[in-house]
Amino acid sequence: MRAALRLNVSMPSSATLIGRYLGYITAHTTRGYANVLAERRKELEKLAALFSEARDEIENARESAGTTYFNEDFAEAKSCATNALDYYNQLLKELQPEEAIKLKEEQNPKMEQLKMELSMLEELAAD
């Protein structure tokens, strides 16, 4: 069995990224947008949860490589990663251009990392 490759990318925590993003939004909005900020916080927290779940499932699948559980774990990991990436892309489409740029600056490295880890898992599944 091949040893699984693992990326060690130093990333700010989700809470830090959410705080930075909301700080940017707050600086560029007025009090009348408090509901928008609350909604954005929920969206970012959901994205962070989806990302975390996808990473956990990828790790579970990686650990089950070579066992009878791998196919099921791989399918779950792929589904979770797809959900996280789809939600991220949906958010980018729904946001105002300035907000989308800021979100992309903050979250794109994490989403690229997720794509790479999923790709590595797919290679492991193909072996």
N, C-alpha and C positions, 0 to 999 in steps of 0.2 A: 504494500500500500504506500502510495506517495505521501510525503508530508505536505500538508496543506500550507499554502502561503498565507501570511497574515500581514495586512497593512497596519502599520502603526502611525497613524496620522494624528498629530496633536491638534485638537480642535477645541475651541472655546465651548463651554457647556451650553446646552440649549437655553438655559435660563439667562445666561449672559447675552446670547444672540437675540433672544426675545427682548431683553431689556434695551439693547442697543437699537433694535428696530423700532420699538415703541418710543424710545427717546427721540428718534428722528421724526417719527410721525407727530409726536406731541409738539416738537419744535416748529412744525410746519402746519399746524392746525389751530383752531380756536376751541374754546370751551363747548361750543355747539356740537362738536364732533366726539363727545365723550362716549356715545353709543358706538360710534365707528371704532374707537380705540378698544372698547371692550370686545367688540366682535373680532377685531384683528388679533387681540390677545388669545381668544378662543381658537381662532384658526391656526395661529402659530403653535399653541399648545398641542392641538391635534396633530399638526405636522411633526412636532417633536416626538409625540407618542408613536405615530406611525413609523417614523425613522427608527426609533429605539426598538420597536417590535420587530421590524425587518432585520435589524442587526442581530437581535437575539435569535431569530429563526434561522438566519444564515449560519450563525455560530452552531446552533443545534444540528443543522444539516451537515456542517463540516465535521462535527464530532461523530456523527453517525455514519460517515462514509465507510463503505465496506460491510455494513450490517444490513439486515433485512428492513430496517427502519428508514434507510436513506431515501428511497423514492418518495415516501410520504413526507418526510422532513424537507426534501428538496422542493416538492410541490408547494408546501406551506411557505417556505422561504421565498420562493419566486412570487407567490401571490402577495405576500406582505410587502415585498420590495416594489412590486408593480403598483400596489395601492399607494404607497408613500410617494413614489415618483409621479403618479397620475395626479395625486392631490396637490403636490408642489406645482406641477404645470398648470393645473386649474387655477390655483391662487395667482400665479403670474399673469394669467389671462384676465382675471377679474380685477386686479389692482390698477390704480392709476399709474401712469408711466414712472413717476418719481418713486412711488412706493415699490413698484416691481423691480426697479434697478437696485434699490436698497436691499430688498429681500434676496435678490439674486446674489448680491455681494456677500451677504451673510450666510446664505444656505447652499449656494451652488457647490462649494467644495465638499460639503457633506453628501449632496446628492450624487456627485461624481464618484465619491468614494463608494457609495452604495451600489452604483452601477458597476464599478470595477469588482467589488466583492461578489456581486451576483454573477458577473462574467466568469470569475475564477471558479465559482461553485458550478456553473454550467459546464466548464471544462472538466471538472472533477466528475460530474455526472456522465459525461461522454466517454470517460475512460473505462 
